[in-house]
Amino acid sequence: MFQSSRPLTIAEKLVRLNWPVLVLVACLAAIGTATLYSVAGGSFEPWAQRHAQRCLAGLLLLTACALVPARLWRAAAVPVYLMALVLLAAVPFAGVEAMGAKRWLAVAGLQIQPSEFMKVGLVLMLASVYAALPPGEVSKPRWVGLVLALIAVPVMLTLKQPDLGTALLFLGLGLGIMFLAGVALGYFAGGILVTLAALPLAASRLHDYQRRRIETFLDPAADPLGSGYHITQAKIALGAGGWAGQGYLNGSQNRLDFVPEKMTDFIFVVIGEEWGFLGASTVLALFAALIVCLFASALRARGDTFGRLVIGGGALSLSIYVMINVAMVTGLIPVVGVPLPLISYGGTALMTLMVALGIAMSVRIHDGAPPRI
């Protein structure tokens, strides 16, 4: 492998940036800004302008993280994970309550969501653990147990908020990284059996609102003006979009405020109503292209376990977010409150995603190979 005889300059690092990923991120962010403009009835306030500003700041943050050598990110894995864990543990005691849940902390006049930091911390921590293990050790029970404990702690803390959607994302992300690391498939088969056996117990411990969401998922028409309102209106709006949509700024369900949470969790519904099946499919194609680019970078880092798992973990996190959000708003799974990355309005989620993408690019830049455009 080619090895540079001197440290890379800033200009050389910028050349090595994954420019296709940057272009795709910018396109999705622009779609989010345009959709939030429509959500506000053709106004940049209160969401579109702030989203655009955050996206620009996020792209700068992504680039700054990409310029940091990957070895420093590996060294930061334990501190970042522990910091995120402390913030998560503080939420039940000092968290800000909204809509019956404590998921945010007020810091210097801003509301931050600690679970978003844990998405980066968990990926870094698991990648660091597996990078320190010889390949033949990853399936040893003691290491499998350690990794499961590292996953279980943030899952349990998130469930206490309560935030089932993010807890499931942590679980899926952690198990996905275990799979990418080469853990024996027998563990996953055993986990599926244990999960199936534990379903009755889990069902008995659901919060009332979570139980209502499942009942609504099974029969949304049973309470169309109550618990079934969100998904019923989402399906109406998506159906109204048809093949080519009702036109930008012309979505009737959007303009008449029938679509709930349309600036956050249900923003994909607005896209579907205004741009139809073709527009919604284009957005999903852009996400698919972004995820494929990330997994391709992970494959190129095959000789670097930490880099491969960091990039793969970022791609997995993005994949899970998109799949859950789209499945949720189309009625394929119960509503669990997961936003659409880069498009939904939100600050902490956007910035942590940009950090994750920046770390993934850091691996690409500093892998010692010749520049790739």
N, C-alpha and C positions, 0 to 999 in steps of 0.2 A: 504493500500500500504506500502511496505517496505520502511523505511526511514533510511538512514545511520546516525549513531550517531557522525560521524566525517567526516571532508573533505576527499574526495578521493585523494589518492596518484596518481602521474603521471603514475605509473605502472598499477594501477587499471583503470585509465581512458583509457589507451592504450588497455587494455583487452576489454573494452566496445565499442571500435571503431567498426563501421559497416564494418567488414572485407570483406563481399561479395561486397559491393559498392567499396571499395578500389581495389579489384582484378579486377572488371569490368572496372573501370577507367584506371587502369594500362594496361589492355588488349587493350582498345580502343586507348590509347596513343601510345602503341607499334605499332598498325596497322597504325596510323597516321605517325609515324616515318618511317616505312617501305615503305609506299606509297610515302612519300616525297622523300625518297631515289630513288625510281623509277622515280618520276617526274623529278628529276635532271639528269636522264640518268645513274643511278647507282653510285651516288656520295652523300656523306653526306653533301657536301656544295652545295648551300648556305642555304638549309632549314632543312634537316633532323637532323643535329647535333644540331642546335639551338632549334628545336622543342623538341628533347629529353631532352636537358638541361632545357628548360622551364617546361617540364612535371615533371622532378625530383624536381625542385624548387617548382612547383605547389603542388606536393604531400606533401612536407614538410610544405608548407603554409596551405594546407588543414588540416593537422594534428595539426598544431599550433592553427588554428581557432577552431578546435574541442575541444581542451583542455580548451578554454575560457568558463566559465560558461554561460549558456544561458541567465541568468538574465542580464548579462553585454551587451549582444547583443541587448536585448530588450531596455536597457537604451540608447544604441547608435543609435537607430532607427532614431530619429529626426535629430541628427547631421549628420549622414551618408546621409540621404535623402537630407537635405539642401545643404551639400557639393556637392553632385552629381548635384543638381539643379543649383548651382552657376557655376560649370564647364560647364554644358550644355549651360547656358545662355552666357558664355564667348566665345563659339565657333564661333558665327557669327562675333565677333569683333577681336579675336586673334587666330582664328583657322587656321590650315594649309590646303590649298586647294589642292585637288588631284582629277583628273577625273571629274572636274566640280562641286565638292561638298566640303563643309567644314565640316569635321567630326572629326578632330583630333586637339589636342593641343600639342605644343612642350614644354616639361618640362625637364630641365636638359639634353638636348640632346636626349631625347626619345620622341616618338610620342605616346600619349595615347588617347583613344577614350572614352570621358566622358559618352556616352550612355551606355557603358558596366558597369560602376559603378552604373548607375541608376537602372540597373536590380536588383542589390542587395539592393540598397536603397529603391526601390519601394516595394519589398517584405517585408523588415523589417518594413517599415512605415505602410503599410496596416495591417500587422499582429499585430503590436503594437496597432493600433486604435481599431481593433476588439477585441483584448484581454482586452481592457479597458471598453468595452461595455457589459452590461448584454445581454443575448441571445435574449430577447424580444425587444431589441432596434435596432438590426442591420438593420431592414427593415423600420425604421422611416425615412421619407423624408429628415430630416436635416442631418442624418448621411450618407444616400445614396448620398446626394448632396456633402457632404464633401469628401467622398471617390472618387467620380467621378471627383471632382476638383483636388485631389491629382494625379489622373491618367492623367487628361487632360493636365496639365501643361507640364510634360515631353513629352507627345505625340506631343503637338504643337511645343515645342522647337526642337524636333527631325525632324519634318516635314520641319522646316525652313532650315535644313542643306543642301540639303534635303536628308532624309533617310527614305523612305516609309516603307521598310522592318522592321526596328527597331521600328518605330512608331506603326506599326501593332502588333508587338510582345508585346510592352508595353500595348497596348489596350487589347489584348487577355489575357495577364498575369494578368492585373488588374481585368478584368471581371471574370476570372477564380477564383481568390482569393475571390471575392465577392460571387461567387457561393458556394465555399467551406465554406465560413463563414455563409451561410444559408440565404442570402438575398432572399426575395420573388421572385418567378419566374415571376410574373407579370411585374417587372421592366425590365427583359430581353426581354420579349415579346414586351413591349413598345419600347425598344431600337432597336429591329430588325425593327419595323415599321418605326421609325424615320430614321434609316440608309437607308432603301429602298427609303424613300421619299427624302433623301438628296443626293442620288447617282448622279442625273443630275448636281447638283451644284458642287459636288466633282469632277466629270468628267471635268467640265469646268475649274477647277483650277489646273489641272494636269500640271506638267512641260512637255516640249516637249519630253524629253527622256523617261518619264514615259508613255506618250501616245504612243510612238513608241513601248515600251515594251508590252503594251496591244495589239496593232495591230499585233506585231510579234507573240504573244501568239496565237492569233486567226488564223493567216495565216503565219507561219514562212517561207513558200516557196516563199512568195511574194518578199522577199529581202534576198536570201540565203547567199549573200556575204557581206551584210551590217548588218542591225539590227537583221536579223534572223540567223546570223552566229553562235552565241553562242549555241543556242538550237539545231540548225541543226546538228552541229558537235557533240554535246553531245549525241543526239539520234543515230547518226552513230556509235559512239564509244560504246555505251551501246549495240546496236544491234550486233556489231562485237564480243562482249564478249560471246554471246550465253549462253549456259547452264553452261559450266565449265570454260570459259575464254580463253584468248590467252596465258596465262602463265605470271608469274612474270617477269617484265622487258621486256616483249615482246609485249605490247600493241602497235599496229601500229599507232593509232591516237595519243597516248601519245608520242611515240618516234619521230614522225614527226611533233610534235607541232601543231597539228590541234585542240586539246582540249584547249579552252581558260580558263584563270584564274584557271589552274588545280592545283595550290598549295593552293588555298583558296576556293572560292565558288563552283568550279566544281570538287573537289577532289573525290567525290563519283563516278563520271564518270570513273576516272582512275581505281578505285576498280572494277567497273562493267566490264570494258573492260578486265582487266588482270585476274580477278577471276570469272567472269561470274555471272549468276543468283545465283549460290550457294554461292559464296563469298560475294556478295552484301547482300543476305538474312542473312548470318551469322552476318555481321556487324549490320544490323537492329535488329537481335535477341539479340545481346549484348546490344544495346541501350534499347530495350524493357525490358530486364532483369534488367538493371540499374534503369529504371523508375519505374518498379514494386517494386523493393526493397525500393525505396524512398517512394512510396505511402504506402507500408506496414508499414514503420516507422511512417508515418503520422497517420495511423490508430491506432497504438499503443500509440500515444500521444493524444488520443481522449480527455482526461481530461484537456489538456493544450492547450488552444486556440492559444496562440502565437506559441508554438512549432509545433502544427498541421499545421498551415497556413504557417509557414516558410518552413517546409519540403515540404508541398504540393505545395507552390509557386516555390521552386527549381525544383521539378518534372515537374510542368507545363511549366516552362521556357525551360527546356531541351526538353520536348516533342514538344513544338511549334517550337523550333529551328530545330530539326531533321525533323519534318513533312514539314516545309516550304522549307528547303534545298533540300530534296529528291523530293518533288513535283515540285520544281523549275527546277531541272536539268533533270527531266524526262518529262517536258513539260506539267504538269498538272496545273500549275499556271504560271503567268508571272514571269520573272526573276526580283528579288527584292534585290539581293546582300546580302544573309544571309549565313554565313559559317557553316560547319558541326562541332559541338562541339567535342573537344579533338582530332580531326583528321586534320582539316584544319590548315594551318600555320597562326599564329597570336599570339601576346603576351597578350594584354589587355583582350581579350575575354577569353583566357585560364585561366588567373589568377583570373578573377572575377568568373568564373565557379567554380574553386577550392575553393575560399572563400565561395561561396554559399553552396557547398557541405560540407565544414567544419562547417558552422553554423548549417546545418541540423544535422550533427553528434553530435554537441554540445548538442542539445536537447536530443538525444538518450543517451548520456553519463551521463548527469546531471539530468535525470528525476526521480532519487531516487529509481528506480527498481533494482532488482538483475542483475548482468551481463548477457548479451546475446551474444552468439558467432554466 
